[in-house]
């Protein structure tokens, strides 16, 4: 379920806890039948796919149209369907809250607003929205935060920012972070040789978005400097985004393409598992204003923990602090490529440290970032919200 890993993983656990779950989301691929809605059941979850979608390469106008069309069609679907006991509106984008607002207005259904990325602040910071759209987004955010029965964020910093910027009491906000998907590891029993590499190769995996906020030119520069120190270090890039072609061209210019930097995919998450397993270290990148990365909770961070792999971050955000405090991550200097390359090469060749990661992340996987544990917390939260008069 592309783009909806968290929602899917929690929803299927809600089903196991005895709940009747309906998930309304955008069709990840083009709807061949061109129906407004396509319904199916996945792992007990009733999924209604909307034909309105977009991808990372879509124009801003296309994205705005998709956001609004999805929100309007979802609102009609919710208002004229069987009344649910509770609704969880999970953002981004911010317009996802509109159906929940209308459902509360016309049917009296309470909703929990889950904030995965603090809009509109991050979008304003990178210039994606401004003017009237920026003004409207701020108003919609204020309405969403103040109308929701409860708010869930993915990191402590998000909770503090929402409370400070919108006057929301801290007790109205809970932190339920992203989690690890242990079932992914069962599909990952391949060796480096089977994936086309040598056993002595040290593999750095970047799996994720290739957008401006990721500053992916950093990867090419890091690979170039790392090659000068250790030619066995190879970078695997699996992902898509507006900066992919730029990165490929830069690697080609530096004579890294298919020599030290290799591009694959993108793949569904299950097919990614083998790459995550054979990699020696995972890489996370961000650039730009602090508001963008300080509370970053990237899937690649949790994927690294799932496979007991260390992670290298080039930003001093929440996930970087967690990984360093628990000694399974390193911080790469964003403005000093030479120093970053030395730190990466030292880390990836420290077999004692690499082998210790499994022991260090186990307590985090068992509780703090355990999806089953999160689902039970959510269940208790939903009970409190629905029974709070």
N, C-alpha and C positions, 0 to 999 in steps of 0.2 A: 504494500500500500504506500506508493511513493509519496513522500512529503508528510505522511500521517503516522509515522512509526509510533510515536508516543500515544496518540489517540487510539490506535488499533491495539497496542499492547495492553493499555489500561482497560479498554472496552471488553476484550476477550476475558480478562480477569474478572471484570464486573459480572459477566455471564456466569463464570464459575462460582461466584459468590451468591448466585441466585437472582440476579437482576435481569430484567427484560430491557435490552439495549438497542436503540436505533441510532445509527450514525449517519449524519447528512454531510456529504463532502463532494468535492469536485472530481469528476472523472479524470484520472491521470493520463489517459490516452484519448484520442479522438473518438467520440461516440459515433460509431459507424451507422447506427440506425437513426441518428439525429433525434432521439427522443429527449424530452425535457428531463425525464428521470429514468434511470435504469436501476432496478432493485435486485439484490441478491443477498444470500446469507453466507457470511464468512466466519467460521469458528463460532457459530452461535450468535454472531452480531448481525442484526438486520441493517444492511448498508443501502442507502439511497444515493446513487451517483447523479450529480448534476452535470448537464452537458456544458455548463459554463466553466471554462478553465483557462489557464495560461501557463507559460513556463518562464524560466529565468531570462530567456532571450526575447520575450515579448516586449513591445514598446510600452511606454508608460500609459499611453491612451488605452491600449488593449488591456492592460492590467486593471485600470480604473473601471473600464466597462465590465470586465469579468467579476471584479469585486462587487459592484453594484447589482449586476444581473443575478449573481449567485445569492446575494442578500435578499433581494426582492422576491425571487422565486422560492427561496427557502422560507421566507416569512409567510407567503401564501400557503405553502405546504404545511407548515407547523400550525398556523392558526386554524386551518380547516381539517386537521387530522385529529386523532384521538389525543386528548389532553395528557401530556406526560406528568409524572410526579415532580420532576425536576429537570432542568436543562443546564448543560455545561457548554458555554461558548468559549472556544479556545482560539486565541488570537496569536499570530497575525493572519490576515490584516485586521485592522481595527474595526472595519465594517462588518466583521463576523458577528459583532454584538447586536446588530440591528434586528435580526430575527428573534433573538432572545428578549430584547426590549419589547417588541410587539407581542410576543407570546405572553409576557408578563402583563402588558397593558390590556389585552383582549381576553386572555384566558386565566390570568391570575397565577401563572406558573412562576415560581421563584427560579432564579438562575445563579450559577456560579460563573464568575468571569475568570478564565485561566489566561494568564499573561505570559507568553513565551518570549516575547520581545517587547520592550517598552516603547509602544507607539503613542504619540507621534514623535517623541523626542529623538529616537534614533534616525528616523526618516528626515526630520528637519535638519539634523546635524550633518547628514551627508548630501543634503540638497535635493532629495528625491521629491519632496513636497515643499511648497511655499505659498505665499499669497493667500487667496481664499481657501484653497484646499487645506493649507496649514492651519488657518483659523478655524475652519469647520472641524478638522481633526481634533483640535484641542477641546472644542466644545463637546464633541462626541465622546472623547476620553473622559471628560469630567462627568458627563451623564452616565457613562458605562460604570465607572468606579463607584459613583454614589447611588446608582440604582441596583447594582448587583447585591444579592443577599450575602455573598462572600466572595473574596478574591483569592486566587491561588497564583503564586509566582514560582519561578524556577530557581531563583537565587536570592539570598538574603538582601543583597544590594537593591534588587528590584523592589522588594517589600518596603525598604526604607525610602526609596525615591518616590514611590506612589503615595506613601503616607505624607511625606514632606510636601510634594508638589500639588496634591489634590485634597489635602486635609482629611485623609482617611485614617480612622483609628487603627493602630497596629493590630489590635485583637480581631479586626475584621479581615486580616490578611494572613494566609498561611503559606509556608514554603514547602512545596512538594517537587523536588528536583527531577531531572531526567533520570533514567535508570539503565541498568545493564540487562541485556537480553541473552541470558545463558543458553537458551535453546539454539542460538546461532552457531555455537561451537561444534555442534554435532555434524555440521555440513562442511567441515574444514580440514579434512584429513589428507591433504596433499603436501608434497615436499617442494622445496625450491626448484629442484631439477624438473619435476613434473610441470612446474609453472614457467619453465624456460630459463631458469637462472642456475648459477653454480652454487654449490653448498658454501663456498667461502665468501660469496657475495653478501654484503651487509645491506639490507633493504630498508629504505625509509619510505613509508607509505603516506601519501596525501590523498585522502578520499573525501570528496565533498565539493562544495560550490567553488567555482572559479570566477568570482566577481571582484569588482573594484575594491570593496571593503576588505577583501582577503589579501590584497597587495601581492598577487601571485608572482610578480617579477622577482620578489624576494627568493622564491624557490629556485629560480634559474641561477641567480647569483650565488645562493648557498651551495647548490650542486656544483657550480664551477669552482668555487673555493675548496670545497670538500674533496673534489677530484685531485686537486694539487697535493693534498695531504695523503689521501688513501684512495687509490683507483678502484678498490673493491666496493666502494659505497655507491649504491644505485638508488635512484629515486623513482618510485612508482606513483603515477598520477592517475586517479580514477575520478572523473567528475565532469561537470558541464557548467557552462556559464558564459557571460559576455566577454570574459577575458581569456578564454581558452585558446583561441587562435593567436592572440598576442603572445601568450606564454609559449606556445609551440614554435612560433617564429623566432622568439628570443633564444630558445634552446637550440634551434637550428643554426642561428647566427653564431652561437658560442660553441657549436659542434658537440653539443650534448645529446641531441635527439637520437634515440635508439642506441646510445652508447653509455650514457650515465643517467639519462632521464627517459622514462618509457611511459607512454600514454595508453590507457586501456579504457574500455567501457564508454559510457556509464553502465553499471549493472544494477539489477535488483539487489536488495540487501543480502539475500541468501547466497547469491553468487559472489558477493564481496567477501564472504566469510573466509574463503581459502586465502585471499590476499592478506586479510587481516592476520591470519594465523602465521603465514610464512614470513611476514615482515618483522624486522628486529625492533623498529621504533616507529611510532605514528607521529605525524607532523600536523600542527594546528597553526593557522596564520590569520592575523587580523591587522588592519592598519586604520588610520583615521582618528577622529575625535574620541576621547576616552569613553563617552557615553555608549559608543558602539560595542566596545569590547570588555568593559570593566566587569560586567555581569554575564559574560558569554558562557553559554552552556551548550556547546556544540556536541552533536551526536558522536563525532569522532573521538571526543574525550571519553565517553562512556563505552564506545566500541573498543578502545584501547584497554580499558579496565576489564571488559568482558573477556578479552583474549589474553589477559595478564601481560600486556605489553606496555612499555614506558611511553610517555608522550613528551614531545618537544614543542613548546609554545613560544612564539615571538611577541607576546603581549602579556602585560602584568595584570591579568584579570583574575576573576574568582577561580576558574578552573585551574589556572596556573598555580595559584596559591595552594589549592587543595592537593595538587600533584606533588608540589615541592614539600609541603608539610608532611606528606606521607611517603616521601622519598621514592616516587615512581615517575617523576617528571623533571624536566630541566627547562630553564628559561634561556632562550636564545636572544642575544642583543639585537634589537630591531634595526639599530643604526650603525652597527659594526659587524659587517659580514665576516670579516677575517676572524674575529673573536668567536662569533657564532659557529663558524665552521670548525674551529678547534674544539669547542665545547661539544659539538655534535659528534665529531670523530672520536673524541675521548670516551664519550658516553656509550656509543654504539660498539666500541671495542672492549668495554669493561664487562666481561662475561659474568663476573661475580655479581655485579649490580643487576644485569639483565635477568639473571636467574633468580634474584631475590624479589623481583616484582610480584610474582604470583602470591607469595606469602604476604606482601605488604598490602595488596589490594583486596585480599580475601575478606577482611572485616568490613570493608566498604561495600563489597558486593552482597554480603550476607544481610546487611541492614540498611545503611544510609542510602544506598543506591539500588535497592532491591525492588523490582516492579511489584512483586506480590505484597510486600510491605506497604508500598505506596497505594496500591489498590484498596487495602484495608483501611488506611488512613482516609482515603477519599470516601469510602463507604460510611465511615463514622461521621465525616464532615457532611455528607449528603443527608444523613439521618438527622443531624442537629439542625441543618437548614430547613428541612421539610417540617420539623416538629417545633420550630421556634415561632411562637405566636407574636 
